Amino acid sequence: MQWGPHLELLERRLDEGKPTPALENRPELYPDLVPVWEAFVLLSPSRNVGWGAGAIPLTEVRAYCEMFEVPPEDREELLVLLRALDEEYLKLTGEKSKQKRSGK
């Protein structure tokens, strides 16, 4: 997510044969998980922010499922996968926040 806003520039550099470690080392996103990633990216700005970032609210996940007509039988799996992504995101942002506070 650190380089996400610069994806076009990075891909252009890669096409030009220039070293692009951010893309060369990025993890592979399996095709069946693309919809989960897209949901996460869309829902991520809806999180509550106070002393730090909060989890994506369940109400937002529900609204997403309704808006994009996610079949009821697929909603539980989507929720489980979104929660797993969200936990990792919160863990990473929490660690970065601690490093900033400690001056590292």
N, C-alpha and C positions, 0 to 999 in steps of 0.2 A: 504494500500500500504506500510505501514511502515514495516510490517512483511513479505510481499510477497516473498522476496528473501530467507527467512528461512522457507518456507512452509513445505518442506519435514521434516526438523528437528522438527518443531512444531507438525506436524501430528504424527510423531513417538513418541514424548513425550505423546501426547494424547492417542495413542494406548497402551502405557505402563501404563496408569492410572495416569500419573503425571499431576499436575495442569498446565493448559495451557490457561490462561485468553485471550490471543490474539485470539485463535480459538473459545473459549467458548463464546466470546462476539462479534464475527464478524457478520456483517449483512448477511442476506440471499440473495443470488443472484438467482432470478427467472430464470428458464430455458430459457424462451423466451428472456431474456436480456443477456445471455451468449455471443452471437455474438457481441453485442454492447460493452461489457466489453473487449472482445478479441481485437476488433478494437481499442478501446481506449488505451489498453496496447501497442499494436503494433505501433500506431501512436504517442503516447506521446513523444518518443525521437525525433520526427521530429520538435518539437516546436522550435521557435526562442528564444534564450536566450541573454539578454543584461543586463540591470540593474536587471532584474528578468525574470522569465519564461513568455513566451508569449503564446498565444492561439495556438492550433494546426492549421496550415494553411489550408485553404479551398482547396488549390491545392493538399495537401497530402490526404485529405479525398476523393477528386475526383480520385486521382491515386489509392487509396485503393479500391474504388468502381469498377474501371476498372480492376484492377489486380485480384480481387476476384469475378468478374462478379456479383456484386450486381445488381439485376434487377432495372431498372429505377424507377419503381413504389415504391420501398423500400428505395430509396436513401434519399428522403426528411426526412422520419422518422429517418433514421440512423443519418443524420446530426443534427436533432433537439436533439436527445438523446445524441450524442457525445458532442454537444455544452453544454448541461446541465451538463454532467459529467465534462467537461473541466472547466466550470465556477466554480464549486465546488472545483475542484483541485486547480485552480488558487487562489481562496479565501483562502483555507487552507495553501497553500505554502506562500501566502502573509502574513497571520497572523503569521506563524512560523518565517518568515524573520523579521517581526517587533519585535517579542519577542527576537530574537537573538540580534538585534540592541540595544534594550533597556536593555539587560542583564537579562531578566526574564527566 
